[in-house]
Amino acid sequence: MSGNECSALLGAWEGHRVKSCGRFAAGERGPRPVVWIELEAIEGRAMRCSGCGERVEQVHDTVERRVRDLPVLDADTWLQVPRCRVACPRCGPKLEQLDWLARYARVTQRLAESVARLCAVLPIKHVASFFGLGWDTVKAIDHAWLEARWGPVDLSGVEAILMDEFAIHKGHRYATVVVEPGRRQVLWVGRGRSREEVRPFFELLGPEGCQRLQAVGMDMSAAYEQEVRERCPQAVIVYDLFHVVAKYGREVIDRVRVDEANRLRHDQPARQVIKGARWLLLRNRKNVRRREDRVRLQDLLRANRALMTVYVLKDDLKQLWKYRSSGWARRFWKGWYRRAMSSRIEPLRRFARKLKGYLPGILAHCQWPLHTSLLEGINNKIKVIKRMAYGFRDDAYFFLKIRAAFPGNPG
């Protein structure tokens, strides 16, 4: 079998054939072995304009270009390609369209695809080292590949979304992620969490998309709520269990724990027991697995009535999200609210009064059971992506990586 028959069998370099080929040992043309392949254009091949895609007969000029291809066995592969500019009657001089080599590219399409596939699971530095490419080259290849595959998102048919924030840098710098809960697809990521910073998503959604939106799940963020109410007044706002209980832990349990520790400042042993019980009290009861922790929690709650009250009411509050009838849920809320207000524990009373204003969004869960627990899982994966890359300096690239990690379920 000849060299050209072999290359044709491997699907290589359509419209061109091998003119010469050589192998160089490590150190001759670089630190690694190199296979050098010189190509020549096949006479009479069908040439197409890269501008309009139409077939062109005449060549304007030709230049030689060095291009990297996938490695052959243990050797880096370099191609010397005659790159033609065709004389297109419609577009003028334009590069010839080649399926295996993009315009102005210095790597073949299959090498670019391999780089992008490895970048999905490895840091850029490791991929660059594996292929012997520059860091900036690998990043540019991956960025272009992600843009081509995950460019403008299709927002048609979106009727419900989840919105949440995640930390993008240290120092209280955040970004917002928007997810379609049915398909579990990340629709949009943007820096910031203010009204102005989330507005581009609703502009991207457009007037028809905003009118089509029926429900939005979120935490109790005033910025998110105000923007949704202005852009999508018909949409139902749903507050999820996770953020309400987390807020209860910070504003009630933690505050009562500190107050009780201060009250016992003259009884140091008892004070130290309460001071050291923060995470034990904030943790869900089912997640307290060690026997010594369960015994310690029971002893603590038995000895302190205020902590017992707020701990039990926290577990009871979670039951509100289990109802599917808004009438029964409202009845349960009234009983919980009455117990909270009669507890004489001021942080608990203050939280209950504040939560009462969010009751319509909580009861909306009966009709739209949206949970941002999906978003919390996505946020954890985002942390892994960021940690694997040792951070990102390019927001657009980082956000494309996030969208690529959550393409959505098929169908």
N, C-alpha and C positions, 0 to 999 in steps of 0.2 A: 504494500500500500504506500503510495507516495505521500509526501508531506502535506500537499494541498488536499488530498483525499482524506487524510487524517484530520486536518483542521476543519474540513467541511463536516465530517462526521461529528466532531465536537461542537459544531454550531458556532464557529468563530468567524468574526470579521466579515460579515456579509458585504459583497461588492468588492472585496479585496482578496488577494492571494499572497502566499508566502514567497518572497523573492530570495531571502537568505535568512539563515538562523545560526546562532552561535552561543556557546556557553562559556562563561568566564568564572574562574574560581574566586573564592573570597579573597579580597584584597586587591584584585585587578581593577575592578570598577566600583568598588564599594566594600563595606565590611562583610557583606553576605554574597553568596553565589548569585550570578545574574544570567538570565537567558535573554538574549537580544534577538528580536525578530524584526526583520525589515519587510514591510508589506508594499505591494504595488496594486494600483487600481486595475480592475478588470475592464478591458476595452468593451465598449458597447453596453455597459451596465445601465440600468435605469437610474438616473439621477433626479433627485427631488430638491426643490428649494426649501430651506429651513424656515423661510418667512411665511409663504403661502401654502406650501406642501404640494405645489403643482410640479409635474414632470418638466425637466429642462434638458435640452440637448447640448448646449454650448458651455464650455468651461471658461471662466474669466481669468483665473490664475490658480496656481497650486503652490503650497508651501509644505515643508516637512515639519512634522510635529512629533515630539516624544510623548508617549502616553504609557501610563502604568496599567498592567492587566493583572488578573489573579496570578498568584505564584504557581509555578510549575514544579511540583514536588518540593524540593528544599530551596529553590531558587526564585528570587524576585524576577518578574517578567516585565521587560520594557519593549514597547512597540515603536517603530519608526513608521509613521503613517503619512502618506501624501494627502494633505487636507486641501480639498478643492473648494474654490468659490465659483459658484455657477453664475452664468449671466442670465438672470431671470428677467424676462421682458416686463413683468409686472412689478417686481420688487427691486430690480437692479442687482448689483453684485451681492450675493448672499452665500453663506456657507452651505455646502451640501448636507442634506439631512441624512444622518446615519442612525439607525436604531440602536446600535451598540456603543455609540459615543455621542454624548450631549455636546451642544455648542460650547466652544471655548473650554471644554473639560480636559483635564490632564489625567483622568482615570477613566477606564471603561465603565459602562453601566453595570456590568456584573460585579466589578470590584466595588463600585459605590454601594450596590445592594448588599454585598457581604459585609462591608464596613458598617452600614446602618443596622444590619441584623445583629452584629456583635455589640454595637453601641447600646442596644436595648438591654443587654445583660452585663456589660462591662463598662468601667470608666473609660473616658476618651484616652487617657494616658496609656492604658493597657492595650487598647486597640491600635493606637499609633505605633506602639512598640512591636506588636505582633506583625503588622504589615510593613513596618519600616517607613511609615509616613509621618509627616509633621503633625503636631497637636492641632494647629489651626486648620490644616487640611482635613483632618478627620472630623473636626467639629463642623466645618463648613459643609462637608458631604452629608453628615447626619442631619444637620439643620435643613438643608435643601431637600433631603429625602422625606423628612417629617412634614415639611411644608407641602410637598407634592401630594403626600398621602392624606394628611390631616389638615388640609387648607380650610377654606370656608365651611363651617359646619351647617348641616341641613337642619333647620329649626322648624320645618313644616310638621304639623301634627303634634307639637309639644303642648300638652294641656296641664301638666303639673311639673313643678321643679322643686329642688331642694337647694338652699343657699346656706353656706357656712364660710367661716374664715379659717385660715391656718397661718402659723407663724412662718414668715419667709426669711427673716433675719433676726438676730438678737436685737433687743432694744425696742420691743413692741412695734415691729414692722410686720404688717400683715398683708395677705392677699385673700381674695374671695374666689371660691369655686362654686360653680352652678352645675347641678347634676339632674339628669332626667331619671327619676326613680324606677320607672317601668323597665327600661332597658339597661339601667345602671351605667349610663354613658355620661362622661364629663363633657358638657356642652361649651363651657366658657371658663376661663381663668383670667383674673385681672388683679393688678396690684392695688392694695388699699381696701378699705371697708366702709368708706363714707358714701353718702348719696351720690356725690359727683363721680366717685370712682367706680360704682356699680352701674351707673347710668348707661355706659356703652353697651352693656348686654341688652338692655331693653331697646336701645336704638337699633341694635343688630336684629332683635326680634321683630321690630317693625310694628306699625299700628295694628295690622291684622293679627300678628302673633300675640301682641299684648291683649287684644280683645279675645283671643282664643284661650288664653291662660285661665284655668279654673281654680287652681290651688297652689299655694307656695308654702313649703315647710321651711322653718327657720328657727333660730334662737330668738331671744327677746331683744334683738337689736333694733333700736329706734330708727337707725338709718335705713336698714333693709325695709322695715315696715312702711316708713314714709314714702320711699321710692315706689314700692309696690302699690300702695294705695293711690298714688298720683298717676302712675302709668297704667295700672290694671285694676281699676276700682271694683270690677266685678269679681276679682279673684278672692278666694277664701284664704286667709292667713292661718296657718296651723303651727302652734308652738309644740315642740317635741318634749318628750319626757326627759331625755338626757340632760338638756341644758337647764330645765327647771329644777331638777334634783341637784345638779351641780351648784346652781345658784343658792338653793336651800342649804347645801352643805357649807358654802362660804359665809352666807349671811346669817344663818341661824345656828347650826351645830358648832361651827368654829367660834362664833361670837359667844355663845353660851359656855362653851368649854373654857375660853379665856376668862370670862366673868367668874365662873366657878373657881378657877385656879387663883384668881386674885382674891376672892372671898376667903380662900383657905391659905392665905399667905403666911399665917402664923402656925399652920400645921404643915410643915415641910414634907413629911412622907406622903400625906394625902394629896398635897399640891403637885408633887412630882408625878404621881400616878395619873392625875388628870392631864397635866401638861404633856406627858408622853403618849397620850392616847388619841392624838389627832387622826392619824390614818386608820386606826382601828374603828373610830366612830364614823368616818366618812366612807369606809368600805361597805359594800353591800353585805348583808348578813350571810348570804350563801357563799360569798367569797372569803369568809373567815374560815379557813380550812384546818389550821393547826389547833390541836386540842387545847394547848396552853393559851392561845389567843382567845378561843371561845370562852374558856373559864375566866380569863381576865376581863373580857367584855361583860360577861354576866355579873361578875362581882362589882364592876364599875357602875353599871346601870342600876344594880340593886342598892348601891350605897348613895347614889345621887339622883334625886327625884327630877331635877330640871333636865339633866341629860337623858334620863329615861323617857321623859315626856317628848322631847324634840326628836329622839331617836325613833320612838314608836310612830309619831306623826309623820316622820319621813317615809317609813314603810307604808303607812296608810295612804299618803299622797300618791304614791306610785300606782295604787289601785285605780285611780281616776282614769288612767289611760287604757284600762282593760275593758271599759264599757263600750258598747256599740250603740246604745240608745242614749241620745242626748238628755232625755228626760230623767233617766235613772242616774246618769252622770251628774246632772245638776243637783239632784237630790243628795247624792253622796257628797258633793262639794259643800252643800249647805251644812251637813253634819260635821265635816272636817273643819270648816271655817268657824263654826260655833265652838268646837273644842279648842281650836287655836286661840280664839279671842278670849276664852274663859281661863286660859292657862296661867295668866299673870306673868308670862315670860315675854318681856318687851321685844326682843329681837324676833321672836316667833309671831307676835301680834303685828309687828311692823311689816314682816314679810307677807303675812296673810292679807293685810290691807293692800299691799302693792300687787300681789298676785290676783286679787279680785278684778283689777282693771284688765288683766289679760285673759279672763275667763272665756270670752267668746272664742278666742284662738285656741284655747285648750279644749273646749267642747267640740270645736270643729274637727278634732281627731276622730270623733265618732263617725263622721261622714267620709273624711279623708285620712285614713290611718297612715300618715307619712311620718317616718322616723329618720332623723339625721344620724342614726347609728350607722347607716350606710356611709354617710359622709365621714364619720369618725374613722371607719375602716379605710376609706380613701385617704384621709389625712395621715394615717399611719404609713400607708404605702408611699405617700409623698415624702415623708421623712426619710424612708429608705432610699428613694431616688436621690434625694438631696445629699444624704450621707454617703452614698456610693460614689457620687461625683465630687465629694469634698466641697460641696456648695456650687452655686451657679452665679455668674456675673451677668448673664444675658437673660433677662426676664422672658423674652419671646421664645428663646430656645427651651428654657425651663418649662414654660407653660405648654409648649408642644410635647415635651416629654411626658407631662402629666396626662394630656389628652390621649397620647399614644398608649399609655399604660391602662387606660379605661375606655376602650373603643365601644363598649356596650355589647349586650347580648344580641346574637343574631335573631332577626325576626321581630 
